[in-house]
Amino acid sequence: MQKNPAFSDIETNVLQPSQKFIFVSPEYNGSIPGVLKAMFDISDVKKTWWGKKALLTGVSTGRAGNLRGMDHLTSILHFMKVIVHPNKLPISVVDKLMGEDGELIDDSTLAVINEQLNEFIEF
């Protein structure tokens, strides 16, 4: 795969200087979206990912909140030497937790998201 100039700019100016990443990954065929995997494939792994930290949240309209996808993503990130926070949050039936404007309205889900984020800040 070949990088386009727009991705090279994002990689150099956003991804490489960042020390922590938050991935909110929708379930896609029991895993993660191919475009996310493609991003990893075309990036400079050592400069962009090695030794950095990641937080994972999976979302799905089904029952498992993309648990399998988060496991796949964890394996990919570990291969790239990224340290994954242990509190991986699956959010199931996400379509039923949102209001008409697409904003999360479920108080218990918002509470666990805030807890996960606070943990990641300290990580």
For each residue, the residues with C-beta under 8 A, 3 or more apart:
1: 38 41 42
2: 42
3: 7 8 11 42
4: 7 8
5: 8 9
6: 9 10
7: 3 4 10 11 39 42
8: 3 4 5 11 12
9: 5 6 12 13
10: 6 7 13 14 15
11: 3 7 8 14 15 16 43 44 48
12: 8 9 15 16
13: 9 10 16 17
14: 10 11 17 18
15: 10 11 12 18 21 43 48
16: 11 12 13 44 47 48
17: 13 14
18: 14 15 21 52
19: 52 53
20: 52 53 54 55 120 123
21: 15 18 52 53 54 55 82
22: 54 55 57 120
23: 36 54 55 56 57 73
24: 57 58 59
25: 32 33 36 56 57 58 59 66 69 70 73
26: 33 58 59 60 66 69
27: 30 31 58 59 60 61 62 64 65 66 68 69
28: 31 32 33 34 69
29:
30: 27 68 69
31: 27 28 68 69 72
32: 25 28 36 37 66 69 72 73
33: 25 26 28 36 37
34: 28 37 38
35: 38 39
36: 23 25 32 33 39 40 73
37: 32 33 34 40 41 76
38: 1 34 35 41 42
39: 7 35 36 42 43
40: 36 37 43 45 49 76 80
41: 1 37 38
42: 1 2 3 7 38 39
43: 11 15 39 40 48 49
44: 11 16 47 48
45: 40 48 49 50 80
46: 49 50
47: 16 44 50
48: 11 15 16 43 44 45
49: 40 43 45 46 52 77 80 81 82
50: 45 46 47 80 81 82
51: 81 82 83
52: 18 19 20 21 49 82 83
53: 19 20 21 82 83 84 85 120 123
54: 20 21 22 23 77 82 83 84 85
55: 20 21 22 23 84 85 87 116 117 120 123
56: 23 25 70 73 74 84 85 88 89
57: 22 23 24 25 88 89 90 91 113 116
58: 24 25 26 27 64 65 66 67 69 70 88 89 90 91
59: 24 25 26 27 65 66 91 94
60: 26 27 63 64 65 66 90 91 92 93 94
61: 27 93 94 95
62: 27 65 92 93
63: 60 92 93
64: 27 58 60 67 68 90 92
65: 27 58 59 60 62 89 90 91 92 94
66: 25 26 27 32 58 59 60 69 70 90
67: 58 64 70 71 90
68: 27 30 31 64 71 72
69: 25 26 27 28 30 31 32 58 66 72 73
70: 25 56 58 66 67 73 74 88 90
71: 67 68 74 75
72: 31 32 68 69 75 76
73: 23 25 32 36 56 69 70 76 77
74: 56 70 71 77 78 84 88
75: 71 72 78 79
76: 37 40 72 73 79 80
77: 49 54 73 74 80 82 84
78: 74 75 81 82 84
79: 75 76
80: 40 45 49 50 76 77
81: 49 50 51 78
82: 21 49 50 51 52 53 54 77 78
83: 51 52 53 54
84: 53 54 55 56 74 77 78 88
85: 53 54 55 56 88 116 119 120 123
86:
87: 55 115 116 119 120
88: 56 57 58 70 74 84 85
89: 56 57 58 65 112 113 116
90: 57 58 60 64 65 66 67 70
91: 57 58 59 60 65 94 97 109
92: 60 62 63 64 65
93: 60 61 62 63 96 97
94: 59 60 61 65 91 97 98
95: 61 98
96: 93
97: 91 93 94 104 105 106 109
98: 94 95 101 102 103 104 105
99: 102 103 104 105
100:
101: 98
102: 98 99
103: 98 99
104: 97 98 99 109 110 113
105: 97 98 99
106: 97 109 110
107: 110 111
108: 111 112
109: 91 97 104 106 112 113
110: 104 106 107 113 114
111: 107 108 114 115
112: 89 108 109 115 116
113: 57 89 104 109 110 116 117
114: 110 111 117 118
115: 87 111 112 118 119
116: 55 57 85 87 89 112 113 119 120
117: 55 113 114 120 121
118: 114 115 121 122
119: 85 87 115 116 122 123
120: 20 22 53 55 85 87 116 117 123
121: 117 118
122: 118 119
123: 20 53 55 85 119 120
